[in-house]
Amino acid sequence: MPMASYSIEWKASAAKELRKLPKPVIARILAAVETLVVNPRSDGVRKLTDTESTYRIRIGDYRVVYNVYDRKLIIEVIRVRDRKDAYQ
């Protein structure tokens, strides 16, 4: 039985953060986020401690922080930041 695919939703603040980045970085981040629709917990993804459903993925010097809602099959991107600023 094939796994159901997730849909991706961007918080307005995360989309705004993404738009401020250099174009090649945006392309890499979008490509990496697209891979999450098949497996939101693939290799290289880390669960954030003390959270129910929040994960992060590293893309070069950037972090994408997102929530996974398994019942609704939704991935909500909540933050896109440089590594040094990602957790503030």
C-alpha positions as CSV (number, residue, x, y, z in Angstrom):
1,M,0.0,0.0,0.0
2,P,1.6,3.3,-1.0
3,M,2.0,5.9,1.7
4,A,-0.3,8.9,1.5
5,S,1.5,12.1,0.5
6,Y,1.4,15.2,2.8
7,S,0.6,18.7,1.7
8,I,2.8,21.6,2.5
9,E,1.5,24.8,4.1
10,W,3.7,27.8,4.7
11,K,3.1,30.2,7.6
12,A,3.1,33.8,6.2
13,S,6.1,34.6,8.4
14,A,8.1,31.6,7.0
15,A,7.2,32.5,3.4
16,K,8.4,36.1,4.1
17,E,11.7,34.8,5.6
18,L,12.2,32.6,2.5
19,R,11.6,35.5,0.1
20,K,14.5,37.4,1.7
21,L,17.1,34.7,0.9
22,P,19.3,34.6,-2.2
23,K,17.6,32.9,-5.2
24,P,19.9,29.8,-5.3
25,V,19.2,29.2,-1.6
26,I,15.5,29.5,-2.1
27,A,15.6,26.9,-4.9
28,R,17.5,24.5,-2.7
29,I,15.1,25.0,0.3
30,L,12.0,24.5,-1.9
31,A,13.5,21.3,-3.4
32,A,14.3,20.0,0.1
33,V,10.8,20.9,1.5
34,E,9.2,19.1,-1.5
35,T,10.9,15.9,-0.5
36,L,9.1,16.0,2.8
37,V,5.7,15.3,1.3
38,V,6.7,11.7,0.8
39,N,8.5,11.2,4.1
40,P,8.4,14.1,6.6
41,R,10.8,12.2,9.0
42,S,13.5,11.2,6.5
43,D,17.2,10.9,7.2
44,G,18.7,14.2,8.3
45,V,15.5,15.4,9.9
46,R,15.7,16.0,13.7
47,K,12.8,16.2,16.1
48,L,13.0,19.3,18.3
49,T,13.1,18.4,22.0
50,D,10.1,19.2,24.2
51,T,7.8,19.3,21.3
52,E,5.0,17.1,20.1
53,S,5.3,17.3,16.4
54,T,8.0,19.9,15.5
55,Y,11.0,19.0,13.3
56,R,13.9,20.7,11.6
57,I,15.9,19.9,8.5
58,R,19.2,21.4,7.6
59,I,19.8,22.7,4.1
60,G,23.3,24.1,3.9
61,D,23.6,26.9,6.3
62,Y,19.9,27.2,6.8
63,R,17.3,25.5,8.9
64,V,13.7,24.8,8.1
65,V,11.5,24.2,11.1
66,Y,8.1,22.6,10.6
67,N,5.2,20.8,12.2
68,V,3.9,17.5,11.0
69,Y,0.1,16.8,11.4
70,D,-0.3,13.1,10.6
71,R,-4.0,13.0,11.0
72,K,-4.5,15.8,8.4
73,L,-1.4,14.8,6.3
74,I,-0.1,18.4,6.5
75,I,3.4,19.8,6.9
76,E,3.3,23.4,8.2
77,V,6.6,25.2,7.6
78,I,6.9,27.7,10.5
79,R,10.4,29.1,10.2
80,V,13.2,29.4,7.6
81,R,16.4,30.9,9.0
82,D,20.2,30.9,8.9
83,R,21.6,28.3,11.3
84,K,22.9,30.9,13.7
85,D,19.5,32.5,14.0
86,A,17.2,29.5,13.8
87,Y,16.3,28.9,17.4
88,Q,15.9,32.5,18.8
